[in-house]
Amino acid sequence: QYPISFNLSSQKKIDENVLLSIDLSTGFNNAFKNSKKWKLSTGLLFNRFKNMPITLGLSFGGENKIESGFSIGYEKGPLLINYGLGTRNGIFIPSIKGIDFSFSLIFKIDSFKKRIFYKNKQ
């Protein structure tokens, strides 16, 4: 088995509540949701409001020349609910060629284990 993609990422905490992320990626084939074209992505994660992460992102390259995205979520314990909106081949409404909507429900096992471990330890 060979890898089908390559990702190089970095994060920097700009402020107590702001995280900057940069990602460079490419694929080794043109399979579903994979592209041989290089893609540079950057995003900001805002944690200003308790339990409500807000994310803004922008990417250049890949199958769609330029993309932008926005998401907002709700985090409670090990559970994270997230809604997202993204654009394809443009940033502004008159120039976009498509819109993506997303919904994710994430259960973080690691934070759940820590809560149980510390509760039982006391």
C-alpha positions in Angstrom: 0.0 0.0 0.0 1.2 3.5 -0.9 0.1 6.8 0.5 -2.4 8.7 -1.6 -1.8 12.2 -0.2 0.8 14.4 1.4 0.0 17.1 4.0 2.4 19.6 5.7 0.7 21.6 8.4 1.6 24.2 11.0 -0.3 26.1 13.7 0.6 29.2 15.6 -1.3 30.7 18.6 -1.6 34.4 17.7 -3.6 35.4 20.7 -5.1 33.6 23.7 -8.3 33.0 21.7 -7.0 32.9 18.1 -5.1 30.1 16.3 -3.6 30.4 12.8 -3.3 27.3 10.7 -1.4 26.8 7.4 -1.5 23.6 5.3 0.2 22.6 2.1 -1.2 19.4 0.5 -1.2 17.3 -2.7 -2.3 13.9 -3.8 -0.4 11.2 -5.6 -3.4 10.3 -7.8 -6.7 11.8 -9.0 -9.0 9.5 -7.1 -12.3 10.6 -5.4 -11.7 13.8 -3.3 -8.0 13.7 -4.2 -6.0 15.8 -6.6 -2.4 15.8 -8.0 -2.5 19.6 -7.9 -0.9 21.4 -5.0 -3.2 23.3 -2.6 -2.3 25.9 0.0 -4.8 26.5 2.8 -4.9 28.9 5.7 -7.5 29.4 8.4 -8.2 31.2 11.7 -9.9 29.5 14.7 -11.5 31.9 17.1 -12.3 30.6 20.7 -13.5 33.9 22.1 -16.9 32.7 23.1 -17.0 29.8 25.5 -17.9 26.5 23.9 -18.5 28.1 20.4 -15.5 27.8 18.1 -15.7 29.9 14.9 -13.5 29.2 11.9 -12.6 31.2 8.8 -10.6 29.7 5.9 -9.1 30.4 2.5 -7.4 28.0 0.1 -5.6 28.4 -3.3 -5.0 25.7 -5.8 -6.2 22.1 -6.0 -9.2 21.2 -8.2 -11.0 24.4 -7.3 -8.7 27.4 -7.9 -9.8 29.4 -4.9 -12.1 28.4 -2.0 -13.3 30.1 1.2 -15.1 28.7 4.2 -16.8 29.6 7.5 -17.9 27.3 10.3 -19.4 27.7 13.7 -19.8 25.0 16.3 -20.9 24.1 19.8 -18.7 22.2 22.2 -20.0 20.5 25.4 -17.7 18.0 27.1 -16.5 15.4 24.6 -19.2 16.4 22.1 -18.6 18.9 19.2 -21.4 19.9 16.8 -20.2 21.9 13.8 -22.0 23.6 10.8 -20.0 24.9 7.8 -20.4 26.8 4.6 -17.9 26.9 1.8 -17.5 28.4 -1.7 -16.0 26.8 -4.8 -13.9 28.7 -7.4 -14.5 32.1 -5.8 -14.8 34.1 -2.7 -17.5 36.7 -3.5 -21.1 35.8 -4.4 -21.0 37.0 -8.0 -17.9 34.9 -8.8 -18.5 31.6 -7.0 -19.3 28.5 -9.0 -20.7 26.4 -6.1 -21.5 26.3 -2.4 -20.8 23.5 0.0 -22.8 22.9 3.3 -21.5 20.6 6.0 -22.5 19.3 9.3 -20.3 17.2 11.7 -20.9 15.6 15.0 -17.7 14.6 16.8 -17.3 12.6 20.0 -13.8 13.1 21.5 -12.9 9.9 23.2 -9.6 11.3 24.7 -11.3 14.1 26.6 -14.1 11.6 27.7 -11.4 9.3 29.1 -9.7 12.1 31.0 -13.0 13.2 32.6 -13.7 9.6 33.8 -10.1 9.1 34.9 -9.9 12.3 37.0 -13.4 11.8 38.4 -12.5 8.3 39.6 -9.1 9.4 40.9 -10.5 12.0 43.4 
